[in-house]
Amino acid sequence: MALPPETPRDTLVTFLPHRLNRQPVVVRGLTADELWICAGLSGAAGFVLGLPLAWLTLSVAMVPTVIVAGIALGVFVGGGFLSAQKRGRPDTWLYRQLEWRLALRYPALAAHLGGQGLITRSGYWTTGRSADRGAP
């Protein structure tokens, strides 16, 4: 499509910025989805640790206290660890890594969650050629 002669060329966006469709970083290098995963896992760990502690101290208030402390510790320690692991990798690396580990450890569950398309074979790859084939 030709531009009208009165339209200046520098007022048009001729490209899309590379990071336009990326999720924004929310806390400690984590996106919102990664933050929810980290907070959920650390909150569940805090719940599991808080139940026996509440039974030992005879205080039900220990459960939510340990959950909140676990989430805070999990977001700051786990967020730093995850951002270090993600550095220099594609945006979808964390999700593919989780799918791959799920497919290796629990193949029946991975089939229901969409991990059946991942390659989980390990071994040597060959080209189908050998040294004795094709030699005169």
C-alpha positions in Angstrom: 0.0 0.0 0.0 1.4 3.3 -1.0 1.6 6.2 1.5 0.1 9.5 0.7 2.8 12.0 0.0 1.8 14.2 2.9 2.4 11.5 5.5 5.8 11.7 7.1 7.7 8.4 7.1 8.9 8.7 10.8 5.3 8.8 12.2 4.7 5.1 11.3 5.7 2.1 13.3 7.4 -0.1 10.8 8.2 -2.9 13.2 6.9 -4.5 16.4 9.1 -4.3 19.4 10.6 -7.7 20.4 9.3 -7.6 24.0 5.8 -6.4 23.2 4.1 -9.7 23.9 6.2 -10.8 26.9 4.7 -10.9 30.4 6.0 -8.1 32.6 8.3 -8.9 35.5 6.5 -8.5 38.8 8.7 -9.5 41.7 12.4 -10.7 41.7 12.5 -11.5 38.0 9.3 -13.6 38.1 6.3 -13.0 35.9 2.8 -13.1 37.4 2.3 -16.8 36.5 5.6 -17.8 37.9 4.9 -15.8 41.0 1.7 -17.6 41.5 3.4 -21.0 41.1 6.1 -20.1 43.5 3.7 -18.6 46.1 1.4 -21.6 45.8 4.1 -24.2 46.3 5.7 -22.4 49.2 2.2 -21.8 50.8 1.5 -25.5 50.5 4.9 -26.3 52.1 4.1 -23.8 54.9 0.7 -25.5 55.5 2.4 -28.9 55.7 5.0 -27.5 58.1 2.5 -25.5 60.1 0.2 -28.4 61.0 2.7 -30.3 63.2 4.0 -27.1 64.6 0.4 -26.0 65.6 -0.1 -29.4 67.2 3.1 -29.1 69.2 2.4 -25.5 70.4 -1.3 -26.1 70.8 -2.0 -22.9 68.9 -4.1 -23.0 65.7 -2.7 -19.6 64.8 0.7 -21.2 63.9 -0.7 -22.6 60.6 -1.5 -19.3 58.9 1.7 -17.7 60.4 3.9 -20.4 58.9 2.0 -20.2 55.6 2.7 -16.4 55.4 6.3 -16.9 56.4 6.7 -19.7 53.9 5.3 -17.6 51.1 7.6 -14.7 51.9 10.6 -17.0 52.1 9.6 -18.9 49.0 9.0 -15.8 46.9 12.3 -14.2 47.8 14.6 -17.3 47.9 12.7 -19.2 45.2 12.3 -16.1 43.0 16.1 -15.4 43.1 16.8 -19.1 42.3 14.2 -19.2 39.4 15.4 -15.9 37.9 19.0 -17.2 38.0 17.9 -20.4 36.3 15.8 -18.5 33.6 18.6 -16.0 32.7 19.4 -16.2 29.0 16.7 -18.7 28.2 13.5 -18.4 26.2 10.3 -17.2 27.9 8.7 -20.6 27.8 11.7 -22.4 29.3 10.2 -22.9 32.8 6.9 -24.2 31.6 8.6 -26.7 29.1 11.0 -27.8 31.8 8.1 -28.5 34.2 6.2 -30.4 31.4 9.3 -32.4 30.6 9.9 -33.5 34.2 6.3 -34.4 34.6 6.4 -36.4 31.4 9.5 -38.3 32.6 8.3 -39.0 36.2 4.5 -39.4 35.7 3.8 -40.3 32.0 0.1 -41.2 32.7 -0.5 -37.8 34.3 1.4 -36.0 31.6 -0.8 -37.5 28.9 -3.8 -35.7 30.4 -1.9 -32.4 30.8 -0.5 -32.1 27.3 3.0 -33.4 27.9 2.7 -36.4 25.5 4.1 -34.4 22.6 7.5 -34.0 24.3 10.5 -36.1 23.3 11.6 -38.1 26.4 13.9 -40.7 24.7 17.5 -40.6 25.8 20.3 -42.4 24.0 22.6 -42.0 21.0 21.3 -40.6 17.8 22.7 -42.0 14.5 22.4 -40.9 10.9 21.8 -44.5 9.6 25.2 -44.6 8.0 28.0 -46.9 9.0 31.7 -47.1 8.1 31.4 -50.3 6.2 28.4 -49.4 4.1 29.2 -47.6 0.9 33.0 -48.3 1.0 34.4 -49.7 -2.3 
